[in-house]
Amino acid sequence: GLFVGVQGIFNRHVNMKVSSWAATAFILATGSLASLIVGLLLDGTAIFNFSDMKPAYWLFGLVGIGVIFCTMTAMRKIGPTKTIVIGVIAQLTTSMIFDMTGFLVLPKVTLEWTHVAGLLLMIVGIYLFNYQKKETNA
């Protein structure tokens, strides 16, 4: 959570200086370089063993580009806090749907009332966090 918050602030500063596409490219490039260095230090050349990876998984990197671009655009328009909170709720909702349906060959999980209650509680929390009293001109 700490890294997500710090990354959000960093991304917002980058996004204020360049376009969302340039910010996305910069973030992906620096993240890729850092991942490559850490991967080589921890696992050596084994990080390049892609023999068991399904070809469809190569396309999932494109989803990452969409995530970063949409996050950069949202941060510019609504700020980092709201962007991250909305992103977390979207992730939980999507994950819950994928778990229930077994999408992408996931094992199906039974939906329980606590899952729905937790998600609704988060949504109410966001509403309260963003709620501002409207002042009337009297």
TAVENSUL-V983167 format. One record per backbone hydrogen bond with DSSP energy under -1.0 kcal/mol. CO is the residue of the C=O (numbers start at 1). NH is the residue of the N-H. If there is no record, write none. Layout:
co:CO nh:NH
co:CO nh:NH
This chain:
co:1 nh:5
co:2 nh:6
co:3 nh:7
co:4 nh:8
co:5 nh:9
co:6 nh:10
co:7 nh:11
co:8 nh:12
co:9 nh:13
co:10 nh:14
co:11 nh:15
co:12 nh:16
co:14 nh:17
co:14 nh:18
co:19 nh:23
co:20 nh:24
co:21 nh:25
co:22 nh:26
co:23 nh:27
co:24 nh:28
co:25 nh:29
co:26 nh:30
co:27 nh:31
co:28 nh:32
co:29 nh:33
co:30 nh:34
co:31 nh:35
co:32 nh:36
co:33 nh:37
co:34 nh:38
co:35 nh:39
co:36 nh:40
co:37 nh:41
co:38 nh:42
co:39 nh:43
co:40 nh:44
co:43 nh:46
co:44 nh:47
co:45 nh:48
co:46 nh:49
co:48 nh:50
co:50 nh:53
co:54 nh:57
co:55 nh:58
co:56 nh:59
co:59 nh:62
co:60 nh:64
co:61 nh:65
co:62 nh:66
co:63 nh:67
co:64 nh:68
co:65 nh:69
co:66 nh:70
co:67 nh:71
co:68 nh:72
co:69 nh:73
co:70 nh:74
co:71 nh:75
co:72 nh:76
co:73 nh:77
co:74 nh:78
co:75 nh:79
co:79 nh:83
co:80 nh:84
co:81 nh:85
co:82 nh:86
co:83 nh:87
co:84 nh:88
co:85 nh:89
co:86 nh:90
co:87 nh:91
co:88 nh:92
co:89 nh:93
co:90 nh:94
co:91 nh:95
co:92 nh:96
co:93 nh:97
co:94 nh:98
co:95 nh:99
co:96 nh:100
co:97 nh:101
co:98 nh:102
co:98 nh:103
co:99 nh:109
co:112 nh:116
co:113 nh:117
co:114 nh:118
co:115 nh:119
co:116 nh:120
co:117 nh:121
co:118 nh:122
co:119 nh:123
co:120 nh:124
co:121 nh:125
co:122 nh:126
co:123 nh:127
co:124 nh:128
co:125 nh:129
co:126 nh:130
co:127 nh:131
